[in-house]
């Protein structure tokens, strides 16, 4: 019985650029051409590149808000349960549910839950930890941490066709174009 190995599937095409301006121009052109499944890589954040590839707002702020509300309610609820239901103490004739005394711990629980939900929500929504990504298979990609800029159009894009996409990328005049294997 012969053993046949399948060729590695293609993750996408990656174009290398010299400057951030070229990357933003290429990202805008790719978006205008109809590509939607793409990502830009650079040694520093480029807000215009995020906007150019159609990056939409993140759900992390909502996760932080919901975590903060949950933390505030749980902090207040815990204090109420302890001081009014489980172990009521009459201190100086004050009512058991003296809410002004609950403000500082409630605030601290709000901050704690919001911070933890923000951190774990960011990890979950970004798909982290991700020790492997197909773009690491491109040798030239290591320059992204120093001084090069990359645009990768993913093969999952409905408009992606290897030949047509490569011709489109060649019109952008990149330093190089690489196939990104899975």
FENPEGI-V906274 format. One record per pair of residues at least 24 apart in sequence whose ideal C-beta (glycine too) atoms are under 10 Angstrom apart, sorted by sequence separation. I is the first residue (numbers start at 1). GAP is how many residues later the second one is. D is the distance in Angstrom with one decimal. If there is no record, write none. Layout:
# FENPEGI-V906274
i:I gap:GAP d:D
i:I gap:GAP d:D
This chain:
# FENPEGI-V906274
i:14 gap:24 d:9.8
i:20 gap:24 d:8.1
i:24 gap:24 d:4.6
i:25 gap:24 d:9.9
i:27 gap:24 d:8.7
i:28 gap:24 d:4.5
i:30 gap:24 d:9.7
i:78 gap:24 d:9.3
i:79 gap:24 d:9.8
i:150 gap:24 d:8.8
i:155 gap:24 d:9.5
i:12 gap:25 d:7.9
i:13 gap:25 d:9.5
i:14 gap:25 d:9.4
i:16 gap:25 d:9.7
i:17 gap:25 d:9.1
i:21 gap:25 d:9.5
i:23 gap:25 d:8.9
i:24 gap:25 d:5.2
i:27 gap:25 d:3.7
i:28 gap:25 d:8.7
i:77 gap:25 d:9.7
i:149 gap:25 d:9.3
i:150 gap:25 d:9.8
i:155 gap:25 d:8.3
i:12 gap:26 d:7.8
i:20 gap:26 d:5.2
i:23 gap:26 d:5.7
i:24 gap:26 d:9.7
i:26 gap:26 d:8.5
i:27 gap:26 d:5.0
i:76 gap:26 d:5.6
i:79 gap:26 d:6.1
i:80 gap:26 d:9.9
i:149 gap:26 d:9.4
i:150 gap:26 d:9.7
i:151 gap:26 d:9.9
i:152 gap:26 d:9.1
i:154 gap:26 d:8.4
i:12 gap:27 d:8.8
i:14 gap:27 d:8.4
i:21 gap:27 d:8.9
i:24 gap:27 d:8.7
i:25 gap:27 d:8.4
i:26 gap:27 d:9.9
i:27 gap:27 d:9.0
i:75 gap:27 d:7.7
i:76 gap:27 d:8.9
i:78 gap:27 d:8.3
i:79 gap:27 d:7.1
i:148 gap:27 d:7.6
i:153 gap:27 d:9.4
i:155 gap:27 d:8.7
i:20 gap:28 d:8.0
i:24 gap:28 d:5.5
i:27 gap:28 d:9.9
i:75 gap:28 d:9.7
i:78 gap:28 d:9.1
i:148 gap:28 d:9.6
i:150 gap:28 d:8.9
i:152 gap:28 d:6.2
i:20 gap:29 d:7.3
i:23 gap:29 d:8.5
i:24 gap:29 d:9.6
i:75 gap:29 d:9.6
i:76 gap:29 d:8.3
i:77 gap:29 d:9.2
i:23 gap:30 d:10.0
i:75 gap:30 d:5.5
i:76 gap:30 d:4.6
i:79 gap:30 d:9.2
i:150 gap:30 d:9.8
i:75 gap:31 d:4.2
i:76 gap:31 d:9.9
i:78 gap:31 d:7.9
i:74 gap:32 d:9.0
i:75 gap:32 d:7.9
i:77 gap:32 d:9.6
i:143 gap:32 d:9.6
i:73 gap:33 d:8.6
i:75 gap:33 d:7.0
i:76 gap:33 d:7.9
i:72 gap:34 d:5.5
i:75 gap:34 d:2.9
i:76 gap:34 d:9.3
i:71 gap:35 d:8.4
i:72 gap:35 d:7.6
i:74 gap:35 d:6.2
i:75 gap:35 d:6.7
i:140 gap:35 d:8.4
i:71 gap:36 d:9.3
i:72 gap:36 d:9.7
i:73 gap:36 d:8.7
i:74 gap:36 d:9.3
i:75 gap:36 d:9.8
i:140 gap:36 d:6.2
i:71 gap:37 d:8.6
i:72 gap:37 d:6.3
i:73 gap:37 d:8.9
i:75 gap:37 d:8.4
i:141 gap:37 d:8.0
i:71 gap:38 d:4.4
i:72 gap:38 d:4.0
i:74 gap:38 d:9.9
i:75 gap:38 d:8.2
i:138 gap:38 d:9.3
i:140 gap:38 d:6.4
i:68 gap:39 d:10.0
i:70 gap:39 d:9.1
i:71 gap:39 d:4.6
i:72 gap:39 d:9.2
i:74 gap:39 d:7.2
i:139 gap:39 d:8.1
i:141 gap:39 d:8.5
i:70 gap:40 d:8.8
i:71 gap:40 d:7.4
i:73 gap:40 d:9.3
i:138 gap:40 d:4.7
i:68 gap:41 d:9.1
i:69 gap:41 d:7.8
i:71 gap:41 d:5.8
i:72 gap:41 d:7.7
i:137 gap:41 d:9.0
i:138 gap:41 d:8.2
i:68 gap:42 d:4.8
i:71 gap:42 d:2.5
i:72 gap:42 d:8.8
i:137 gap:42 d:9.2
i:138 gap:42 d:5.7
i:67 gap:43 d:8.7
i:68 gap:43 d:7.5
i:70 gap:43 d:5.5
i:71 gap:43 d:6.2
i:135 gap:43 d:9.4
i:137 gap:43 d:6.2
i:138 gap:43 d:8.6
i:67 gap:44 d:9.9
i:68 gap:44 d:9.2
i:69 gap:44 d:8.4
i:70 gap:44 d:8.8
i:71 gap:44 d:8.9
i:136 gap:44 d:9.3
i:137 gap:44 d:5.3
i:67 gap:45 d:9.0
i:68 gap:45 d:6.1
i:69 gap:45 d:8.6
i:71 gap:45 d:8.3
i:135 gap:45 d:5.8
i:137 gap:45 d:8.0
i:67 gap:46 d:4.6
i:68 gap:46 d:3.5
i:71 gap:46 d:8.0
i:134 gap:46 d:5.3
i:66 gap:47 d:9.1
i:67 gap:47 d:4.8
i:68 gap:47 d:8.8
i:70 gap:47 d:7.6
i:133 gap:47 d:9.5
i:134 gap:47 d:6.8
i:66 gap:48 d:8.8
i:67 gap:48 d:7.9
i:69 gap:48 d:9.9
i:134 gap:48 d:5.3
i:64 gap:49 d:9.2
i:65 gap:49 d:7.5
i:67 gap:49 d:6.7
i:68 gap:49 d:7.6
i:64 gap:50 d:5.0
i:67 gap:50 d:2.6
i:68 gap:50 d:8.9
i:63 gap:51 d:9.0
i:64 gap:51 d:8.0
i:66 gap:51 d:6.9
i:67 gap:51 d:6.7
i:64 gap:52 d:9.6
i:65 gap:52 d:8.8
i:67 gap:52 d:9.6
i:64 gap:53 d:5.9
i:65 gap:53 d:9.5
i:67 gap:53 d:8.7
i:63 gap:54 d:5.3
i:64 gap:54 d:4.2
i:67 gap:54 d:7.4
i:62 gap:55 d:9.9
i:63 gap:55 d:6.5
i:64 gap:55 d:9.4
i:66 gap:55 d:8.9
i:63 gap:56 d:9.8
i:60 gap:57 d:9.1
i:61 gap:57 d:8.4
i:63 gap:57 d:8.3
i:64 gap:57 d:7.0
i:60 gap:58 d:6.3
i:63 gap:58 d:3.4
i:64 gap:58 d:9.1
i:60 gap:59 d:9.6
i:62 gap:59 d:8.6
i:63 gap:59 d:8.0
i:61 gap:60 d:9.3
i:60 gap:61 d:5.4
i:63 gap:61 d:8.4
i:59 gap:62 d:7.5
i:60 gap:62 d:5.3
i:63 gap:62 d:7.5
i:58 gap:63 d:9.2
i:59 gap:63 d:9.8
i:60 gap:63 d:10.0
i:58 gap:64 d:8.2
i:60 gap:64 d:9.5
i:59 gap:65 d:9.8
i:60 gap:65 d:6.1
i:59 gap:66 d:5.9
i:60 gap:66 d:8.8
i:58 gap:67 d:6.7
i:58 gap:68 d:8.9
i:39 gap:94 d:9.8
i:41 gap:94 d:7.0
i:39 gap:96 d:8.2
i:53 gap:98 d:8.0
i:52 gap:99 d:9.4
i:53 gap:99 d:10.0
i:41 gap:100 d:7.4
i:43 gap:100 d:8.6
i:49 gap:100 d:8.2
i:53 gap:100 d:9.8
i:43 gap:101 d:6.2
i:42 gap:102 d:6.7
i:43 gap:102 d:5.8
i:49 gap:102 d:8.3
i:41 gap:103 d:4.8
i:42 gap:103 d:9.7
i:43 gap:103 d:6.2
i:46 gap:103 d:8.0
i:41 gap:104 d:9.5
i:43 gap:104 d:6.4
i:42 gap:105 d:9.6
i:43 gap:105 d:7.7
i:44 gap:105 d:9.8
i:42 gap:106 d:8.2
i:43 gap:106 d:7.9
i:41 gap:107 d:8.6
i:42 gap:107 d:4.8
i:41 gap:108 d:7.1
i:42 gap:108 d:7.6
i:40 gap:109 d:7.4
i:41 gap:109 d:4.3
i:42 gap:109 d:9.7
i:40 gap:110 d:7.1
i:41 gap:110 d:7.8
i:39 gap:111 d:8.6
i:40 gap:111 d:5.4
i:41 gap:111 d:7.1
i:39 gap:112 d:7.7
i:40 gap:112 d:7.9
i:38 gap:113 d:6.4
i:39 gap:113 d:5.3
i:38 gap:114 d:6.2
i:39 gap:114 d:8.7
i:37 gap:115 d:9.3
i:38 gap:115 d:4.6
i:39 gap:115 d:7.4
i:35 gap:116 d:9.5
i:37 gap:116 d:7.2
i:38 gap:116 d:6.2
i:36 gap:117 d:9.4
i:37 gap:117 d:4.1
i:35 gap:118 d:5.2
i:36 gap:118 d:9.2
i:37 gap:118 d:8.2
i:35 gap:119 d:8.6
i:37 gap:119 d:5.0
i:38 gap:119 d:6.9
i:14 gap:120 d:9.6
i:33 gap:120 d:9.3
i:36 gap:120 d:9.6
i:37 gap:120 d:3.8
i:14 gap:121 d:6.6
i:30 gap:121 d:6.6
i:36 gap:121 d:6.0
i:37 gap:121 d:8.0
i:11 gap:122 d:8.8
i:12 gap:122 d:7.7
i:16 gap:122 d:8.8
i:27 gap:122 d:9.7
i:29 gap:122 d:9.4
i:30 gap:122 d:10.0
i:35 gap:122 d:5.4
i:36 gap:122 d:7.7
i:37 gap:122 d:8.8
i:38 gap:122 d:9.4
i:11 gap:123 d:3.8
i:12 gap:123 d:8.4
i:14 gap:123 d:9.8
i:26 gap:123 d:8.7
i:30 gap:123 d:6.2
i:34 gap:123 d:8.5
i:35 gap:123 d:9.1
i:36 gap:123 d:7.7
i:37 gap:123 d:7.4
i:10 gap:124 d:9.1
i:11 gap:124 d:7.4
i:14 gap:124 d:5.7
i:16 gap:124 d:5.8
i:26 gap:124 d:9.6
i:27 gap:124 d:5.8
i:34 gap:124 d:8.5
i:35 gap:124 d:5.6
i:36 gap:124 d:9.9
i:9 gap:125 d:9.4
i:16 gap:125 d:8.3
i:23 gap:125 d:9.3
i:24 gap:125 d:8.9
i:26 gap:125 d:5.0
i:34 gap:125 d:4.8
i:35 gap:125 d:7.3
i:8 gap:126 d:9.4
i:11 gap:126 d:7.8
i:14 gap:126 d:8.3
i:23 gap:126 d:3.9
i:25 gap:126 d:9.9
i:27 gap:126 d:10.0
i:33 gap:126 d:7.5
i:11 gap:127 d:9.5
i:14 gap:127 d:7.1
i:16 gap:127 d:7.6
i:22 gap:127 d:6.9
i:23 gap:127 d:7.6
i:24 gap:127 d:9.5
i:26 gap:127 d:9.8
i:30 gap:127 d:9.4
i:16 gap:128 d:8.8
i:19 gap:128 d:9.5
i:21 gap:128 d:9.2
i:23 gap:128 d:6.1
i:8 gap:129 d:8.7
i:18 gap:129 d:8.4
i:19 gap:129 d:9.6
i:20 gap:129 d:5.8
i:22 gap:129 d:9.2
i:30 gap:129 d:9.6
i:14 gap:130 d:10.0
i:18 gap:130 d:7.3
i:19 gap:130 d:6.9
i:35 gap:130 d:7.7
i:17 gap:131 d:7.1
i:18 gap:131 d:7.3
i:33 gap:131 d:9.7
i:16 gap:132 d:5.6
i:17 gap:132 d:4.4
i:33 gap:132 d:9.0
i:16 gap:133 d:7.3
i:17 gap:133 d:7.1
i:35 gap:133 d:8.2
i:15 gap:134 d:9.2
i:16 gap:134 d:5.6
i:17 gap:134 d:7.0
i:34 gap:134 d:9.8
i:35 gap:134 d:10.0
i:15 gap:135 d:6.8
i:16 gap:135 d:8.5
i:30 gap:135 d:9.0
i:33 gap:135 d:6.0
i:14 gap:136 d:5.4
i:15 gap:136 d:5.0
i:33 gap:136 d:10.0
i:14 gap:137 d:7.0
i:15 gap:137 d:7.8
i:13 gap:138 d:9.0
i:14 gap:138 d:4.3
i:15 gap:138 d:8.1
i:30 gap:138 d:7.4
i:33 gap:138 d:9.5
i:12 gap:139 d:9.8
i:13 gap:139 d:7.0
i:14 gap:139 d:7.9
i:29 gap:139 d:8.1
i:30 gap:139 d:8.1
i:33 gap:139 d:9.9
i:12 gap:140 d:5.1
i:13 gap:140 d:5.3
i:14 gap:140 d:9.8
i:29 gap:140 d:9.5
i:11 gap:141 d:7.8
i:12 gap:141 d:5.3
i:13 gap:141 d:8.6
i:12 gap:142 d:4.1
i:13 gap:142 d:7.9
i:26 gap:142 d:9.8
i:29 gap:142 d:8.0
i:30 gap:142 d:7.9
i:11 gap:143 d:6.5
i:12 gap:143 d:4.9
i:26 gap:143 d:7.9
i:29 gap:143 d:6.1
i:10 gap:144 d:9.3
i:11 gap:144 d:6.1
i:12 gap:144 d:7.9
i:10 gap:145 d:4.8
i:11 gap:145 d:8.6
i:12 gap:145 d:7.9
i:26 gap:145 d:9.7
i:27 gap:145 d:9.6
i:9 gap:146 d:7.6
i:26 gap:146 d:4.5
i:13 gap:147 d:8.1
i:25 gap:147 d:7.5
i:26 gap:147 d:8.8
i:12 gap:148 d:7.3
i:25 gap:148 d:9.6
i:26 gap:148 d:7.1
i:13 gap:149 d:7.3
i:23 gap:149 d:9.7
i:10 gap:150 d:8.9
i:12 gap:150 d:9.6
i:15 gap:150 d:9.9
i:22 gap:150 d:7.8
i:15 gap:151 d:9.4
i:22 gap:151 d:7.9
i:23 gap:151 d:9.3
i:10 gap:152 d:7.0
i:13 gap:152 d:5.4
i:22 gap:152 d:7.7
i:12 gap:153 d:8.4
i:13 gap:153 d:6.0
i:15 gap:153 d:9.6
i:22 gap:153 d:9.0
i:15 gap:154 d:4.7
i:13 gap:155 d:9.1
i:14 gap:155 d:8.7
i:15 gap:155 d:8.7
i:17 gap:155 d:8.0
i:18 gap:155 d:9.9
i:13 gap:156 d:6.0
i:17 gap:156 d:8.8
i:18 gap:156 d:8.6
i:15 gap:157 d:6.2
i:17 gap:157 d:5.5
i:18 gap:157 d:6.0
i:15 gap:158 d:9.2
i:16 gap:158 d:5.4
i:17 gap:158 d:6.5
i:15 gap:159 d:3.8
i:16 gap:159 d:4.5
i:17 gap:159 d:9.5
i:14 gap:160 d:8.9
i:15 gap:160 d:8.1
i:16 gap:160 d:4.7
i:15 gap:161 d:7.4
i:16 gap:161 d:7.6
i:14 gap:162 d:8.6
i:15 gap:162 d:5.2
i:16 gap:162 d:7.4
i:14 gap:163 d:7.1
i:15 gap:163 d:8.0
i:13 gap:164 d:6.1
i:14 gap:164 d:4.9
i:13 gap:165 d:7.3
i:14 gap:165 d:7.9
i:12 gap:166 d:9.6
i:13 gap:166 d:6.2
i:14 gap:166 d:5.2
i:12 gap:167 d:8.0
i:13 gap:167 d:6.8
i:11 gap:168 d:8.5
i:12 gap:168 d:4.9
i:10 gap:169 d:6.1
i:11 gap:169 d:4.2
i:12 gap:169 d:9.6
i:10 gap:170 d:6.9
i:11 gap:170 d:6.5
i:12 gap:170 d:9.4
i:8 gap:171 d:9.6
i:10 gap:171 d:6.4
i:11 gap:171 d:4.9
i:9 gap:172 d:7.3
i:10 gap:172 d:6.9
i:8 gap:173 d:4.2
i:9 gap:173 d:4.6
i:7 gap:174 d:8.8
i:8 gap:174 d:5.6
